[in-house]
Amino acid sequence: MRSHNGVLETDLGVHDEKLPDGEIRYCYLTPDGKPSPTLRLKPGDQLVIHFMNDLVDLDTTPAIDRALAGAPICTTRTKPDVCESSAMTPVSTNLHFHGLTVPPVCHQDDVLKTSIQPDDKPFEYRLRIPDDAPPGLYWYHPHLHGFSKTQVLGGASGALIIEGIERADATLAGLPERVLVIRDQDLVNPDAPPSKSEPVMSKSQLDNDGDVANSGTGFGKPSKDLSVNFVPVPFPNYPPATLSMKPGERQLWRVLNASAITYLNLALLVRRAPQQIGVVGIDGVPLRFEGSPSPPVQWVNHIGLPPGSRAEFIVEGPPAGEPALLVTRAVDTGPAGENDPNRALLAITARADAPEPQASLPVRVEPLPQPDRPWIGGVAPVRVRKLFFSEQQEKLNDPNSPTKFFLTIDGGTPKPFDPQSDVPDIVVRQGDVEDWIVENRSMELHDFHIHQLHFQLREWSGIAVNEPFLRDTVNVPYYNGRMLAYPSVRLRMDFRDPNIIGTFVYHCHVLEHEDGGMVGRIKVVPGSTATSTTPPNQLNKGEL
Ligand SMILES: [Cu+2]
């Protein structure tokens, strides 16, 4: 769905249904029945969504059994105002626009208090895409604490594209483009043995969340199945989704990992050999943007995508008659993580009469305006903060009891996120640039994400990395129990955009960790007017 005359206005409903096998599926639908439409806007456009919650409670398990099974306890604090509701029930929902630097306020991108109920009248989302929004792939999904995993795993997600990526790299002009949304879902064949083509594995173990635990081998039963644009690629044989393209044709692929818990590591194989793919954007931002010193394209032969992350890359069609395969390689999620094994996703056949994709990039390219802020990598941080991920068994001496998940400021006592609190964990002044060291003190991989802004990865466990581009989602490697220090990432956080003033969240984007409490609340307060006009060396750095 494209904007016209600066506006994209649509009705959108969220529906659920129970499948014969008992699975509950969720779907966004337009009035004419389009599922999870890709929303395409230009910088400066208005996005207006008249959002209808059409959910019905399909879970017939009594609430007490759900609570005993470890499901979130529903706290209902019913207020008439959707903007102040905070209600947490299986049929409550809301929308988050992942990656957009838009205000964290009700009717735009607030997820802390906004909770829409089935009997509410259509709720209006009205956002203005900033004039300086980076062109690339973003997405929308529900973000109701306690129920994010169920709804996203059930299929509630969609792509949002800010047009103009060819303005960051003129060689993209005119390329045909595809949007590939990779989702995860509960296993279609949970009781099947692994394929005979795989090495023989010991029996799959379950982790404390009830998911198949990391086998550590790259094989065995996955904890979730994957789908490509809603075409399931189920365990055990992974029959891939299919597409065709012209031999040797260049296309731009925009790939979103909309999984609730599954990490991806994508590679494009021809005769089992990984092909070069030309990455031009990560997490919605072109590699060369806002003064970054990156080349506009970086050619790689695989790319990791944690849940929530996106990559936009150039793919060349294989030679005629040579089938190609998009696969995800195994991701080592740690001793306490889920099993994300090697598997096929998408089979590509090259033929001269292959139909063109629905969309292509404009041929005429207007250059991007000059950035009005210096590149973040060259800005010294005004302070450094340290945060840590940790986990704890509910019963300290029972390793099989459910896991509690925490994201804590260093020095504080780990405790789960309190959705009803109004007290921020971190207060930042708009205009500032900070370094955050995010440590992982647990034995599984986590996936740090912050709303409203992007950051630059500076260090990986204390070692400088050269990443001259931005992200909004990043892996934080796991602790193996023997390391001398906890693994960490150091991130240069950009709080300069005035759009982000307000209160929002940072969290692990593995959604059962988020629902389980691995969330923090941050308040960005207005910078003094001096911040934007006074040279940094005249600022009182201790002032907040
Ligand atoms: Cu996590």
Boltz pocket constraint, residues with backbone or C-beta under 6 A from the ligand:
constraints:
  - pocket:
      binder: B
      contacts: [[A, 445], [A, 446], [A, 447], [A, 508], [A, 509], [A, 510], [A, 513], [A, 514], [A, 518]]
      max_distance: 6.0
